[in-house]
Amino acid sequence: MDSTFFVYVLANCPRGVLYVGVTSDLSRRLSEHRVKLVAGFTATYGVTNLVHVETYASIIEARAREHSLKRWRRAWKFDLIEKDNPTWRDLSGDI
């Protein structure tokens, strides 16, 4: 079975609060964050703009990357985002 897994970063504003997550259905997961389906971090801090996304063929690789990114310093995450998305544009319209 062919599956794609996504590691994504959400932000509330440029260089603001960040959230790193993993999913197999990015559109659905973004919708869940935006309607605050689950009370939690993203609902509390309004973290809804998709600013970075990576794709993986295996959930094991995706979860390893998610875990790695969650341990990164904020400055490193900012650099990663700004490498491909220097204006912090919401990328959700591209998916």
Phi, psi and omega per residue, in radians:
M1 nan 2.239 3.125
D2 -1.501 2.184 3.095
S3 -2.351 2.633 3.041
T4 -2.116 2.384 3.120
F5 -2.076 2.510 -3.055
F6 -2.070 2.317 2.926
V7 -1.837 2.215 -3.017
Y8 -2.328 2.730 3.078
V9 -2.169 2.233 3.054
L10 -1.888 2.637 3.097
A11 -2.424 2.702 3.064
N12 -1.599 -0.383 3.074
C13 -2.942 2.903 3.119
P14 -0.978 2.259 3.126
R15 1.020 0.492 3.124
G16 -1.753 -2.501 3.140
V17 -1.251 2.376 -3.124
L18 -2.067 2.611 3.039
Y19 -2.346 2.287 3.103
V20 -1.947 2.279 3.140
G21 -2.495 3.054 3.111
V22 -2.399 2.512 3.140
T23 -2.781 2.837 3.024
S24 -1.781 -0.134 3.132
D25 -2.363 1.562 -3.010
L26 -1.126 -0.753 -3.139
S27 -1.038 -0.825 3.139
R28 -1.085 -0.782 -3.089
R29 -1.139 -0.694 3.090
L30 -1.094 -0.720 3.095
S31 -1.053 -0.737 3.118
E32 -1.078 -0.726 3.098
H33 -1.111 -0.758 -3.036
R34 -1.225 -0.599 3.115
V35 -1.585 0.086 3.096
K36 0.969 0.802 -3.113
L37 -1.003 -0.663 3.130
V38 -2.045 2.184 3.078
A39 -1.176 2.186 -3.119
G40 3.122 -2.728 -3.029
F41 -0.987 -0.910 -3.061
T42 -1.176 -0.615 3.102
A43 -1.191 -0.730 -3.116
T44 -1.133 -0.736 -3.023
Y45 -1.783 0.047 3.099
G46 1.108 0.642 -3.088
V47 -1.530 1.677 -3.026
T48 -2.281 -0.136 -3.109
N49 -1.548 2.127 3.100
L50 -1.342 2.003 -3.081
V51 -2.009 -0.191 3.119
H52 -2.757 2.446 3.091
V53 -2.561 2.469 3.075
E54 -2.269 2.580 3.130
T55 -1.979 2.562 -3.141
Y56 -2.429 2.628 3.139
A57 -1.501 -0.287 -3.112
S58 -2.286 2.522 3.110
I59 -1.143 -0.539 3.134
I60 -1.124 -0.802 3.098
E61 -1.109 -0.751 -3.103
A62 -1.116 -0.786 3.137
R63 -1.160 -0.618 3.090
A64 -1.121 -0.741 3.122
R65 -1.157 -0.758 3.101
E66 -1.001 -0.835 -3.140
H67 -1.048 -0.745 3.126
S68 -1.082 -0.857 -3.120
L69 -1.090 -0.640 3.135
K70 -1.137 -0.389 3.125
R71 -1.594 -0.184 3.137
W72 -1.177 2.678 2.981
R73 -1.204 2.664 3.137
R74 -0.978 -0.755 -3.114
A75 -1.042 -0.655 3.125
W76 -1.168 -0.690 3.104
K77 -1.142 -0.728 3.091
F78 -1.025 -0.785 3.124
D79 -1.073 -0.739 3.119
L80 -1.062 -0.819 -3.136
I81 -1.108 -0.846 -3.037
E82 -1.238 -0.299 3.080
K83 -1.083 -0.774 -3.115
D84 -1.873 -0.270 -3.072
N85 -2.435 1.182 -3.013
P86 -1.097 -0.397 -3.140
T87 -1.691 0.059 -3.139
W88 1.018 0.640 3.121
R89 -1.136 2.490 3.064
D90 -1.241 2.021 -3.050
L91 -1.514 0.014 -3.048
S92 -1.101 -0.458 3.092
G93 -1.234 -0.248 -3.113
D94 -1.572 -0.128 -3.083
I95 -1.718 nan nan
